[in-house]
Amino acid sequence: MFVLPLENIKEIDQEWEQLMKEAKEIGLSPEEVRLFLKQGSKHSLSVQMIQQSNSLA
């Protein structure tokens, strides 16, 4: 079994926290973040963001 040292876990948590803040700042909803993580595709998120920005215009 592989176990990360505690300081690595804290660093990862801080990185995730920063990513979530940035997602919120650009207007992504928690559901959009979940969808992206489930799909694992940068392309699909880009398409969704373009569609969302077009619908706001």
N, C-alpha and C positions, 0 to 999 in steps of 0.2 A: 504494500500500500504506500502511495506517495503522499507525503504531508509537506505543505509549504511552511517555512518558518513564519512566525507571527509577524515579523516586520514586513515580509512580502505580502501577507494578507492585508495589512493596513495600507500598504502602497496601492494595491489593487483596488481596495475600497475607495481610496481617495480619487483614483483615476475614474472609477465608475461614477462617483459623485460628481466629478467635473463634467463627464460626458452627459450625465442627466441634466445638469444645469445648462449646458450648451444646447441640448435638444429643446429644453423649455424656452430658452432665449430666442431660438429661431422659429418657435411656434409649433413644435411637434407635441402632439398629445401623448400621454402615457400609452394609449392603445397603439398609436403609430410606432412608438419605440418597440413595444412588444411584438408587433407584426414584423418589423424589420429583423428583430432578433430571431424570431421563429423562422423567417424565410431565409435569413442569412445572405441577402442579396442587396448590394449597394445600388444596383440598377433599378430594382423595384422601388426602393425608397426615393430615388431621384425622380422616377416617373411620377410617383405619388405627389412629391413636393411640387413638381411642375404643374400637375393637374390642379393641385390645391391653389397655387398662386394664380393660375389662369381663371379659376372660379371666383377669385376675389376681385379680379380686374373688371 
